[in-house]
Amino acid sequence: MKSKVLFFLFLGFFLLMACKQKKKYHDVAEKEMALIQTDATADILNFQRELNESFKNPETSPLPDRLRKNFESLDFFLPDTSYVIEARLLRTPDAIPFMMPTTTGEKSEEVVYGIAHFTLNGDARQLEIYQNKELMLDAEYVDYLFLPFTDMTNEEETYGGGRYIDLRIPEGDTIIIDFNRAYNPYCAYNKKYSCPIVPSVNHLETKVMAGVKDFRDEYK
């Protein structure tokens, strides 16, 4: 009887230590995962902070004064690194410039700089990337690229007219597209702005659950 008691005491002690050891390694794994997430999302969170600051600043904000004075933050999807895409960039040096229509009836002279080929949400997709002919003459924007797109979140989670992503000309034949940096055109906040209308060829037949959401109702 005594030997049985000792056996069960020893067994209980062994299981207790095993659980503690498992919890210990579990804690380490959680801390490592938190560190990985922090490193991976730091740029995205910094982008969100900078965008909010620009909306608060009367010199850079598209918001009319009556909306800007109570503005705190845009509504963002949670950072998601699965929407940071490395795309193959097929340059189109022989593309002919065209006039892209805008929301005010004006037109913006653009040229297709290249076509990005990538996989998103399990399927192969492509988007045209544009270069503005006027901005090309400005030294500050000589390498600036413009990526407007629509997707299946429009009119629901995001602005109905689609969203934009700013890019820079890469050195090689790949380009990083971070959909967490997708933002609304300024005309989503103030109708006085003239915003390029997203070409129909740049529609993604999927939901892009990243970047800026539609402007919240309480601000409209």
Secondary structure, DSSP 8 states (H G I E B T S, - for coil): -HHHHHHHHHHHHHHHHHHHHHHHHHHHHHHHHHHHHHHHHHHHHHHHHHHHHHHH-TTT--S-HHHHTT-----B----GGGEEEEEEEE-TT---EEEEBTTS-EEEEEEEEEEEEEETTEEEEEEEEEETTGGGSGGGTTEEEEEEB-TTBTTTB-TT-EEEEEE--SSSEEEEEGGG-B--GGGT-TTS--B---GGGB-SS----SB----GGG-
